[in-house]
Structures are given as C-alpha cells and as structure tokens.
Amino acid sequence: ISGLADEEQAKKFKETVVSFAGGDGTEKNPYQVANAEQLNAIRDNLQASYSLISDIDLSEWQNWNPIGLETGFSGTFNGQGFTIRGLKIGSGKIRSGLFGCVLSDGKIENLHVITSGIYAGGYTGGILVGTNHGTISKCNVEGDIDGNWWSTV
C-alpha cells in the first residue's frame, strides 16, 4: 500500500476495506470521493472516473505517494470546485505531485490543491501533477516546491 506515511498507517489501511461514497466508476456515474482514504484508493483503479464530493485534508499524511506514479492515471477526476489541502511529499519522489503521471487519455478538472510543501529532489515535480500528457482544465494550485526539478503544474 503506497502513499501512506508509515507502516502503522499501511497496516490500518490493509485492515480497512475502502469503499467510495457512491458511484460505479463510469463517466456517467463516477466513484464519489469524500475523504483521504478514498482519494488514496484511486491508485487501485487508474482507469475509472472519480468525483470529489467534499474538501479533503491530507495534513496527517506525512509523505503522499503520487497517484499513478508507476503506471499513470488514465481515468477522469472531477474536483467539482472542492479543495485538497495539506499535501506533503518529502522524499524527492520522481514525478512528485498529487498525481504522479497523467496519461494522454487522463483528465483532471475543477480542482484546487494546496500543498504544505513538496520536495521534488532532482526529478520532475508539480503540485497537481508530476508529469502530464493528459488534459488539465479549470484547476489551480497553491504552495511551495523545493529541489532541483522540472516543473509541470
């Protein structure tokens, strides 16, 4: 289970079956994401459609592992104008950001992300996406990125 701050959180996550607040993952009926655990569970199905239904606070997650870091996100993510705040990435991961990599058929829209600090090391980095090949629209970000990096969004 990647994306968790430590082994204790990983153990707790494994013991808990994460279900979304609604939806079936299709474009017409996206999975509804209401909390940090559900946001983290997106990495288990990178091709589905998702929609935020509330603001999310990630401040208790010490070192977020970007969604789609290895294989890329090719689904859709509609923030519906909500905010994800408190994003922290402290280990200089390649493609640092809320999403590590968005593929050409991936789409992120209507989202506001506020970071508490991202360290990109010598890699690509962004607050929203580390490496983007997809579509990002109507999104905004606030915060700091530190390190010797190539910035995306």
Buried (B, 14 or more C-beta within 10 A) or exposed (E): BEBBBEEEBBEEBEEEEEEBBEBEBEEEEBBBBBBBBBBBBBBEEBBBBBBBBEBBBBEEBBBBBBBBBEEBBBBBBBBBEBBBBBBBBBEBBBBBBBBBBBBEBBBBBBBBBBBBEBBBBEBBBBBBBBBBEBEBEEBEBEBEBEEEBEEBB
